[in-house]
Amino acid sequence: MKRGQRKPSKSDTDGFGYPPSGNRNPESVSTSNVVVNQSSRAAAASSPSNLVPPPVSGGAAVTSAAVEALPMFRDVPVSERQHLFLRKCQVCCFQFDFSDTLKMVREKEIKRLNLVDLVNFVQSGSGKISESNQEEMVRMISVNIFRGLPPSSHEHTGSENVEADEEEPYLDPSWPHLQLVYELLLRYVVSSDTDAKVAKRYINHSFVLNLLEMFDSEDLREREYLKTLLHRIYGKFMVHRPFIRKAINNIFYRFIYETQRHNGIGELLEILGSIINGFALPLKEEHKLFLMRALIPLHKPKSIAMYHQQLSYCITQFVEKDNKLADTVIRGFLRYWPITNCNKETLFLGELEEVLEATQATEFQRCMVPLFRQIARCLNSPHFQTAERALFLWNNEHIVSLIAQNRNVILPLVFEALENNIQSHWNQAVHGLTVNVRKMFQEMDAKLFEECRKQYAEKRAHASEADKRRELTWQKLADAAAVNQTR
């Protein structure tokens, strides 16, 4: 090679030869679409990649003269539709600058109508797509979807991720085209005419990895499409299943231990919830390791509120499938239990109740001592919602039955916390709930209750005596200091 030139590396392309880069039912259209004219195509053929022209922004490389009318599929004979499909895919590889709504309006609309026609053609099943056209279609989809995402709003300010309802949702200006590209891919994947053995050549590991990268998009509409797509790909391409699980694992690891910033954790967990629900018994060691190394540590990030509902569902699914995992899960909760974040602590208590609902007596006994030491601390929380949520555990019949079976261990752990609430907690609702729980223990085992009350009274008396001795010691020190000053 000549000096100053270099051979393109694999990293310079997306695996298909290209540089990296609302409504599900598209409307039917009757307007003609477009195709690049012969001079443009000749220029494309002379390029090294021998593919369609690269994506462009603005009007530098695409002008009104560069496109011409292209008929609809229904307006051409069946024998010509495969060739027409190829030409439409090539035209749809052009990308535009959507930040300026007045720039190249006609060309944008022409591309949109082309995409609508492609979606309608694939959805109607009016003709099986040839293998070469499938490859070309996936190339076009890759050019449009796989792009560099703009920085998230919190990355500009350095603030933490915030709840979606606390700020205006981000809307990608290119969505009118993106939605149709995603719809085309979805219809291709779910179509009964799509042979998985053929399609896996194009919907390969590289494609799946790029698709997963797009889950960090701030646009909720895009993440919803991605969620549906990945779930369908997981269901149709069995060969990709282990790879998809591993790739999602890696996203979680990077989120937990490096960035703690990602927009699509909730959607990925929602997909995993369905996957976990389909796990066969007995659970594989791989799945148990996923629970311990990825799902449980997901309780660590501060932004857990954004995905806690989906995470709680995944955790509960594991415990319901294998009751022996309850001890592992509960001890995992305790390892990541928040100390200063009361809102997060309230979320933990809600999830804990769901796990305890699926916990059997044997596993409960293994973890009940550290568990109820933590619950006792929550009972005395000055944040009334945390204390109230901890007391709500006694409204669950299954949990009460577990407590009743092990009352000799549990009551001594929580008795002091209950008495402290009755005597000094500022919130009346917490005070009333505490009285009810205390009464429940008293009716459960009056003898044990009296023993605990006696031990509590003795402990308070000893504490009072210790306070008096401490005050007396300080008084003696003060008196000695005063005598030294007079000398």
Secondary structure, DSSP 8 states (H G I E B T S, - for coil): --TT-----GGGS-SSSS-----SS-----S-EEEE-HHHHHHHHTSTT-SS-----TTSS--GGGEEEE--GGGS-GGGHHHHHHHHHHHTT----TT-TTSSHHHHHHHHHHHHHHHHHHHHT-S---HHHHHHHHHHHHHHH-------HHHHHT-----GGGS-----TTHHHHHHHHHHHHHHHH-TT--HHHHTTTS-HHHHHHHHHGGG-S-HHHHHHHHHHHHHHHHH-GGGHHHHHHHHHHHHHHIIIII---S-HHHHHHHHHHHHHT--SS--HHHHHHIIIIIGGGGSSGGGGGTHHHHHHHHHHHHHH-GGGHHHHHHHHHHT--SS-HHHHHHHHHHHHHHHHT--HHHHHHHHHHHHHHHHHHHT-SSHHHHHHHHGGGG-HHHHHHHHHTHHHHHHHHHHHHHHHHHH-S-HHHHHHHHHHHHHHHHH-HHHHHHHHHHHHHHHHHHHHHHHHHHHHHHHHHHHHHHHHH-
